[in-house]
Amino acid sequence: MTGTQGTASTATGRTVARRTVVAAAGAVGLGAALVACGSDDPADSAGKTPAAGGGTDDGANGDSGSGQGEALAKTTDIPEGGGKVFEDKGVVVTQPTAGEFKAFSSVCTHSGCTVGSISNGTINCPCHGSQFDAANGSVKKGPATKPLPATAITVEGDSISLA
């Protein structure tokens, strides 16, 4: 055996150790993984910040953040003891008792699926069977271990809006 085992010569005559080649390949793989985990959220670019309604506020619309958010539904659209999932808004609105409206993220805390239904006082995730309390978002049945985060809404008259 010679002292050059585990090395390779380059076109310029340099000798590169196998360890160096493996480390460089690992660094390239790590870089690719980090790029793949990047966000496509437009709020992450051009100095924009997330606005209360889930959009972006770059100051161009003249809204200072005060006022009413986007209307979601009429109070009559949300059944007592049930609720409605607004997948495009990322929110689920419930009415645990007559006239009491609650809102939570519609993204299951277990693996990121969108919750699918509200029945018998629970918000149900179709992916792995997690159930959340419709009154407070707490976990009633796993595999989820974290509650659904509350989402701010306002109820004015018969209109429910994002706050």
Phi, psi and chi 1 to 4 in degrees:
 res  aa     phi    psi   chi1   chi2   chi3   chi4
   1 MET       -  150.6  -66.8 -156.5  149.0      -
   2 THR  -111.7  171.9   66.3      -      -      -
   3 GLY   -78.9    1.1      -      -      -      -
   4 THR  -102.8    7.3   59.9      -      -      -
   5 GLN   -64.6  135.5 -175.4  176.1    2.5      -
   6 GLY    85.5   14.9      -      -      -      -
   7 THR  -124.7  163.7   61.7      -      -      -
   8 ALA  -137.9  147.7      -      -      -      -
   9 SER   -95.8  141.4  -65.3      -      -      -
  10 THR   -94.8  176.7   64.5      -      -      -
  11 ALA   -64.0  -24.5      -      -      -      -
  12 THR   -89.4    1.2   60.4      -      -      -
  13 GLY    89.9    1.0      -      -      -      -
  14 ARG   -74.7  151.4  -69.9 -178.3  157.8  162.0
  15 THR  -103.8  129.0  -58.4      -      -      -
  16 VAL  -117.8  127.5  179.9      -      -      -
  17 ALA   -73.2  148.2      -      -      -      -
  18 ARG   -56.9  -37.6  178.9  175.9   22.0 -172.7
  19 ARG   -57.9  -40.3 -178.5  177.0  -65.1  165.0
  20 THR   -66.5  -42.5  -57.7      -      -      -
  21 VAL   -63.8  -44.5  172.2      -      -      -
  22 VAL   -64.6  -41.9  170.2      -      -      -
  23 ALA   -63.9  -40.9      -      -      -      -
  24 ALA   -65.1  -41.4      -      -      -      -
  25 ALA   -63.5  -39.3      -      -      -      -
  26 GLY   -63.8  -41.0      -      -      -      -
  27 ALA   -64.5  -39.5      -      -      -      -
  28 VAL   -64.6  -43.2  168.4      -      -      -
  29 GLY   -62.4  -41.9      -      -      -      -
  30 LEU   -63.9  -41.8  177.4   61.3      -      -
  31 GLY   -61.2  -41.7      -      -      -      -
  32 ALA   -64.6  -39.8      -      -      -      -
  33 ALA   -65.2  -40.5      -      -      -      -
  34 LEU   -66.4  -38.5  -69.3  174.8      -      -
  35 VAL   -64.9  -41.0  168.3      -      -      -
  36 ALA   -65.3  -27.1      -      -      -      -
  37 CYS   -87.7    0.9  -69.2      -      -      -
  38 GLY   -66.0  165.0      -      -      -      -
  39 SER   -96.2  140.7  173.2      -      -      -
  40 ASP   -96.6    8.2  -71.0  -24.9      -      -
  41 ASP   -69.3  120.3 -174.2   -7.3      -      -
  42 PRO   -62.7  -18.0   17.8  -25.7      -      -
  43 ALA   -69.5  -16.1      -      -      -      -
  44 ASP   -82.8   -4.4  -71.2  -14.9      -      -
  45 SER  -124.7  165.6   62.3      -      -      -
  46 ALA    58.7   26.1      -      -      -      -
  47 GLY    70.9   14.5      -      -      -      -
  48 LYS   -83.5  149.6  -64.3 -179.4 -179.0 -179.3
  49 THR  -121.2  149.5   56.1      -      -      -
  50 PRO   -59.9  135.8  -20.8   30.3      -      -
  51 ALA   -93.0  167.1      -      -      -      -
  52 ALA   -59.2  -31.7      -      -      -      -
  53 GLY   -86.7    7.2      -      -      -      -
  54 GLY    93.6   -7.1      -      -      -      -
  55 GLY   -89.0 -152.3      -      -      -      -
  56 THR  -124.1  150.9   59.1      -      -      -
  57 ASP  -123.7  103.0 -178.3    8.8      -      -
  58 ASP  -102.6   10.6   61.0    1.0      -      -
  59 GLY    83.8   -8.9      -      -      -      -
  60 ALA   -75.4  -20.4      -      -      -      -
  61 ASN   -91.1   -1.7   63.1    5.4      -      -
  62 GLY    77.7   -0.9      -      -      -      -
  63 ASP   -83.3  124.7 -174.9    3.0      -      -
  64 SER   -89.2    7.9   64.1      -      -      -
  65 GLY    97.9   -6.3      -      -      -      -
  66 SER   -95.6  164.6   62.3      -      -      -
  67 GLY   103.0 -175.9      -      -      -      -
  68 GLN   -82.4  142.1 -171.8   64.4   25.1      -
  69 GLY   -81.8 -173.1      -      -      -      -
  70 GLU   -70.7  132.5 -173.8  174.6   -9.3      -
  71 ALA   -67.2  133.5      -      -      -      -
  72 LEU   -99.9  -50.0  -72.5  173.2      -      -
  73 ALA  -163.5  171.3      -      -      -      -
  74 LYS   -88.6  152.7  -59.8  -88.0 -175.1 -154.1
  75 THR   -60.1  -29.3   56.0      -      -      -
  76 THR   -72.6  -14.1   54.9      -      -      -
  77 ASP   -78.6  -14.7  -65.1  -23.3      -      -
  78 ILE  -107.0  109.3  -48.3  -61.0      -      -
  79 PRO   -70.1  143.9   22.6  -29.4      -      -
  80 GLU   -62.9  131.8 -176.3  179.7  -17.3      -
  81 GLY    80.3    1.0      -      -      -      -
  82 GLY  -132.3 -149.0      -      -      -      -
  83 GLY   179.1 -169.7      -      -      -      -
  84 LYS  -146.5  136.6 -174.9  171.8 -179.8 -179.5
  85 VAL   -93.7  128.7  178.4      -      -      -
  86 PHE  -109.8   80.9  -62.0   90.1      -      -
  87 GLU   -58.0  -40.0 -172.1  171.9   -8.8      -
  88 ASP   -68.0  -20.4   60.1  -34.3      -      -
  89 LYS  -101.6   -8.8  -54.9  -65.7 -176.1 -150.0
  90 GLY    71.2   31.1      -      -      -      -
  91 VAL  -139.3  149.6   66.0      -      -      -
  92 VAL  -122.8  130.9   56.0      -      -      -
  93 VAL  -110.9  132.9  177.4      -      -      -
  94 THR  -123.7  161.7   63.7      -      -      -
  95 GLN  -130.5   82.2 -175.0  178.5 -173.1      -
  96 PRO   -59.4  -40.9  -15.4   23.5      -      -
  97 THR  -134.2  162.6   59.4      -      -      -
  98 ALA   -52.5  122.5      -      -      -      -
  99 GLY    81.2   -1.7      -      -      -      -
 100 GLU  -105.6  115.7  177.2 -171.2   20.3      -
 101 PHE  -114.2  134.6  -63.5   91.3      -      -
 102 LYS  -127.2  155.0  -56.9  -76.3 -174.0  163.5
 103 ALA  -139.1  144.8      -      -      -      -
 104 PHE  -141.3  164.0  -52.9   95.5      -      -
 105 SER   -60.5  141.9  168.2      -      -      -
 106 SER   -90.4    7.2   64.4      -      -      -
 107 VAL   -97.5  117.6  178.4      -      -      -
 108 CYS   -60.4  135.9  178.4      -      -      -
 109 THR   -76.9   -6.3   57.9      -      -      -
 110 HIS   -78.6  -59.6  170.7 -116.6      -      -
 111 SER  -138.9   15.5   64.4      -      -      -
 112 GLY    85.6    8.9      -      -      -      -
 113 CYS   -71.4  157.3  -65.4      -      -      -
 114 THR   -83.4  130.8  -60.9      -      -      -
 115 VAL   -60.8  153.4  -63.5      -      -      -
 116 GLY  -114.3  -26.5      -      -      -      -
 117 SER  -156.0  165.2   65.2      -      -      -
 118 ILE  -129.9  121.1  -58.9   91.5      -      -
 119 SER  -155.0  149.2   61.8      -      -      -
 120 ASN    51.1   36.6  -60.5  -38.8      -      -
 121 GLY    78.4   11.3      -      -      -      -
 122 THR  -126.8  148.7   62.0      -      -      -
 123 ILE   -95.7  123.9  -58.8  166.6      -      -
 124 ASN  -111.7  132.9  -51.4  -58.5      -      -
 125 CYS   -97.9  125.6 -179.5      -      -      -
 126 PRO   -76.4  -16.1   29.5  -35.2      -      -
 127 CYS   -71.2  -52.3  -68.4      -      -      -
 128 HIS  -132.0    8.7  -59.8  107.4      -      -
 129 GLY    86.9   11.0      -      -      -      -
 130 SER   -63.5  146.6  -68.4      -      -      -
 131 GLN  -131.5  139.9  -65.6 -179.3  -19.0      -
 132 PHE  -124.4  144.7  -56.7   89.8      -      -
 133 ASP   -65.9  126.9 -169.7  -57.7      -      -
 134 ALA   -70.4  -16.2      -      -      -      -
 135 ALA   -88.1  -29.9      -      -      -      -
 136 ASN  -140.2    0.4   59.1   27.9      -      -
 137 GLY    79.9   -0.1      -      -      -      -
 138 SER   -69.6  157.1   65.7      -      -      -
 139 VAL   -73.8  125.3  176.6      -      -      -
 140 LYS  -100.8  -30.9  -58.1  -97.4  -57.4 -168.4
 141 LYS  -151.0  132.6  177.6 -176.1  167.6 -162.6
 142 GLY   -77.5  179.3      -      -      -      -
 143 PRO   -85.1   -9.2   28.2  -32.8      -      -
 144 ALA   -60.1  144.7      -      -      -      -
 145 THR  -118.8  -11.6   57.8      -      -      -
 146 LYS  -113.9  144.7  -64.6  179.5 -178.0  174.6
 147 PRO   -70.0  162.8   26.0  -33.1      -      -
 148 LEU   -72.6  131.1  -67.8  175.4      -      -
 149 PRO   -66.5  140.1  -15.8   26.0      -      -
 150 ALA   -68.6  148.2      -      -      -      -
 151 THR  -121.5  135.1  -61.0      -      -      -
 152 ALA   -75.9  129.8      -      -      -      -
 153 ILE  -132.5  163.3   56.4  170.0      -      -
 154 THR  -126.5  144.2   56.9      -      -      -
 155 VAL  -118.8  116.8  179.5      -      -      -
 156 GLU  -127.1  115.2  -70.4 -173.3   20.0      -
 157 GLY    64.8 -121.8      -      -      -      -
 158 ASP  -107.4   18.6   67.7  -14.0      -      -
 159 SER  -111.5  133.4 -179.7      -      -      -
 160 ILE  -110.1  127.6  -58.3  171.7      -      -
 161 SER  -133.7  155.5  -57.9      -      -      -
 162 LEU   -67.2  138.6  -68.5  170.3      -      -
 163 ALA   -78.8      -      -      -      -      -
